[in-house]
Amino acid sequence: MILLLDVGNSFIKWAWLEPSWLKRKQNGLPDLKDANECLHAGEELTSVLDEVWSELPKPAQVWLSNVAGEAVLATLKDWIKQHWGCLVSVASTESRSGSVINAYSEPSQMGVDRWMALLAANASGSGSRAVIDCGTAITVDAISATGQHLGGLILPGLKMMRDSLYSDAEGVAQTEATEAVQGMLFANNTSTAVDVGCHYSVVAFIERVIGDMKKEMGNSLTCLITGGDVDEIVPLLSAKVEQHDLLVLQGLAIFANRNNKQ
């Protein structure tokens, strides 16, 4: 089996891919198995991997998408080499992959997770598509029906918004939030007020961007949403979206299919 890793700023997600998927021309999204995740931000990574990966079987190949920096990548490579004896194939953002053409003049400036998600979005169906990733940062990318990337947007994610208020706004002190955010308009304590305000901000942004994209790209636009905070955001949206929890990993499988030399 092939192990696919999506290393984000906060979490590592992984899933397994049948090797046969790389050996023939593929259409559509791959069927991934046994998906899981662990928090790595603020933790000693080697200890985390010892705990969560010690029972995993040895993979035949490892493919990795990483936005967490070189130190995290080096630790992952060392752990995998020591425990499984595998080399790691690291995905990169390209100027073009198949029919998908990157809008960035310098593709390396675009996060590889965004590129993986675009590859998956393009393979998920026909017509123009947009990817909304609700993670540490919230990103939006759009591609035309022909696969031309139109560009993207980035803003802070929910945790980053909360943390910036607590650290930079005098008098806004963090306490334990006492109520659920969903369906709430006003709060009666500061932490819940921050939570509700941040959720409103993200939801309003997504709703407005979807509306503007549909004006620009047509009402047939399909919006795919993914990321660690997706379960908090999707219930609050009135716009129609398709939730794809493994979009980056599915794009990584497509990348591996096109770049596999083993």
C-alpha positions in Angstrom: 0.0 0.0 0.0 1.0 3.6 -0.6 0.9 6.0 2.3 -0.2 9.6 1.5 0.6 12.4 4.0 -0.9 15.9 4.1 1.3 17.9 6.5 -0.4 21.1 7.4 0.5 23.8 9.9 -1.4 22.2 12.7 -2.3 18.6 11.7 -0.8 15.7 9.8 -3.5 13.8 7.8 -2.8 10.4 6.2 -4.6 7.8 4.2 -3.7 4.7 2.1 -3.9 4.2 -1.6 -3.9 0.9 -3.6 -0.7 0.7 -5.7 -2.7 -0.4 -8.7 -4.1 3.1 -8.9 -0.7 4.4 -10.1 -0.3 1.7 -12.7 -3.0 2.7 -15.2 -4.6 5.9 -16.5 -7.1 7.1 -14.0 -10.3 9.2 -14.2 -12.0 10.8 -11.2 -11.0 10.8 -7.6 -9.1 7.9 -5.9 -10.7 5.8 -3.2 -8.5 6.3 -0.1 -8.6 4.0 2.9 -8.2 4.3 6.6 -7.8 8.0 6.8 -6.6 9.5 10.1 -4.9 12.6 11.5 -2.9 13.9 14.5 -2.0 17.3 15.9 1.7 18.2 15.5 1.8 21.9 16.1 3.4 22.7 19.5 4.3 19.1 20.0 7.6 17.1 19.9 7.0 15.5 16.5 9.1 12.4 16.9 7.2 11.5 20.1 3.9 12.1 18.3 4.9 9.9 15.4 6.1 7.2 17.8 2.7 7.2 19.4 0.4 7.4 16.4 2.4 5.5 13.7 4.0 2.7 15.7 1.2 0.2 14.7 1.0 1.2 11.0 2.1 -1.4 8.5 5.2 -0.6 6.4 4.2 1.2 3.2 5.5 0.4 -0.2 5.8 4.1 -1.0 5.3 7.4 0.8 4.1 10.5 -0.9 3.9 13.8 1.1 2.5 17.3 0.7 4.1 19.7 3.3 3.4 23.3 4.2 4.8 23.0 7.8 8.4 23.9 6.9 11.7 22.2 6.4 12.3 21.2 10.0 9.0 19.2 10.1 9.8 17.7 6.8 13.3 16.6 7.9 11.9 15.0 11.1 9.3 13.1 9.1 11.9 11.8 6.6 14.2 10.7 9.4 11.4 8.9 11.2 10.1 7.1 8.0 13.6 6.1 7.0 14.4 4.8 10.5 11.2 2.8 11.0 10.2 1.8 7.5 13.3 2.2 5.4 11.4 4.2 2.8 12.4 7.3 0.8 9.7 10.0 0.8 8.5 11.6 -2.5 7.7 15.2 -1.8 5.1 16.9 -3.9 5.7 20.4 -5.3 3.6 23.1 -6.9 3.9 23.1 -10.7 3.2 25.5 -13.5 1.0 22.9 -15.1 -0.3 19.4 -14.3 -2.5 17.7 -16.9 -5.1 20.2 -18.0 -4.6 22.4 -14.8 -2.6 25.5 -15.5 -1.3 27.6 -12.5 -2.1 31.3 -12.5 1.0 32.1 -10.4 3.9 33.5 -12.3 6.1 31.9 -9.7 4.4 28.6 -8.8 6.7 27.9 -5.8 5.0 30.8 -4.0 1.7 28.9 -4.0 1.2 26.5 -1.1 1.5 22.9 -2.3 -1.7 21.9 -0.4 -3.6 24.4 -2.5 -2.2 22.9 -5.7 -3.0 19.4 -4.6 -6.6 20.4 -3.8 -6.9 22.0 -7.3 -5.8 18.8 -9.0 -8.4 16.9 -7.1 -11.1 19.5 -7.8 -10.4 19.4 -11.5 -10.6 15.6 -11.4 -13.9 15.6 -9.4 -16.1 16.6 -12.3 -16.6 18.9 -15.3 -17.2 22.6 -15.3 -15.7 25.5 -13.4 -14.7 24.7 -9.8 -13.7 26.5 -6.6 -11.9 25.1 -3.6 -12.4 26.6 -0.1 -9.9 25.2 2.4 -10.8 26.1 6.1 -7.6 25.3 7.9 -5.0 27.3 9.9 -5.5 29.8 7.0 -8.6 30.0 4.9 -7.8 29.8 1.2 -10.0 30.1 -1.9 -8.9 29.0 -5.4 -10.9 28.8 -8.6 -10.3 27.0 -11.9 -12.2 27.4 -15.2 -13.9 24.6 -17.0 -10.8 24.1 -19.1 -8.5 23.9 -16.0 -7.1 27.4 -16.0 -6.4 28.4 -12.4 -7.8 31.9 -12.0 -6.0 32.8 -8.8 -6.8 32.7 -5.1 -7.5 34.4 -1.8 -6.1 33.9 1.7 -7.3 35.1 5.1 -6.7 33.9 8.7 -8.5 30.8 9.9 -10.7 30.7 13.0 -8.0 30.0 15.5 -5.7 32.6 14.1 -8.5 35.2 14.3 -9.3 34.3 17.9 -5.6 34.3 18.9 -5.0 37.7 17.3 -7.8 39.2 19.3 -6.7 37.7 22.6 -3.1 38.7 22.1 -3.5 42.2 20.5 -6.8 43.6 21.7 -6.5 45.2 25.1 -9.4 44.1 27.4 -10.3 41.1 25.3 -9.4 38.3 27.7 -9.9 34.6 26.9 -12.3 32.7 29.2 -14.1 29.4 28.6 -16.9 29.8 26.0 -20.1 28.6 27.5 -22.4 28.2 24.5 -22.4 26.6 21.0 -21.9 29.0 18.1 -24.3 27.6 15.6 -27.5 29.6 15.3 -26.3 32.2 17.8 -26.5 36.0 17.2 -25.4 37.5 20.4 -23.2 36.2 23.3 -23.1 37.0 27.0 -19.4 36.4 27.6 -16.2 37.5 25.9 -14.9 34.2 24.6 -18.3 33.2 23.1 -18.6 36.7 21.6 -15.1 36.2 19.9 -16.1 32.8 18.7 -19.4 34.0 17.2 -17.8 37.0 15.7 -15.0 35.0 14.0 -17.5 32.5 12.7 -19.7 35.3 11.3 -16.6 36.8 9.7 -15.6 33.5 8.0 -19.1 32.7 6.9 -19.7 36.2 5.5 -16.5 36.0 3.6 -17.2 32.6 2.1 -20.8 33.6 1.2 -19.7 36.8 -0.5 -16.8 35.2 -2.4 -19.1 32.4 -3.7 -21.6 35.0 -4.9 -18.9 37.1 -6.6 -17.4 34.0 -8.2 -20.7 32.9 -9.6 -21.2 36.4 -11.1 -17.8 36.1 -12.7 -17.8 32.4 -13.6 -21.5 31.4 -13.9 -24.1 29.9 -11.6 -23.0 26.4 -12.6 -19.8 26.9 -10.5 -19.2 23.9 -8.1 -17.7 24.9 -4.8 -15.7 22.2 -2.9 -14.9 22.8 0.8 -12.3 21.1 2.9 -10.0 21.6 5.9 -9.8 21.1 9.6 -12.6 23.6 10.5 -15.0 22.5 7.8 -17.4 20.8 10.3 -17.7 24.1 12.1 -18.3 26.2 9.0 -20.5 24.1 6.7 -23.6 24.1 8.9 -23.6 27.9 9.0 -23.4 28.3 5.2 -26.5 29.0 3.1 -24.5 28.7 -0.1 -24.4 25.2 -1.7 -21.0 23.5 -1.2 -19.7 20.0 -1.5 -17.7 18.8 1.5 -14.6 16.8 0.6 -12.5 16.0 3.7 -9.6 14.3 1.9 -9.3 16.7 -1.1 -5.5 17.4 -0.5 -4.7 13.7 -0.1 -6.7 12.9 -3.2 -4.9 15.5 -5.2 -1.6 14.1 -3.8 -2.6 10.7 -5.3 -3.2 12.3 -8.6 0.2 14.0 -8.4 1.8 10.6 -7.5 0.0 9.0 -10.5 1.6 11.6 -12.8 5.1 11.6 -11.3 5.6 8.0 -10.1 8.9 6.6 -11.3 9.0 3.5 -9.0 
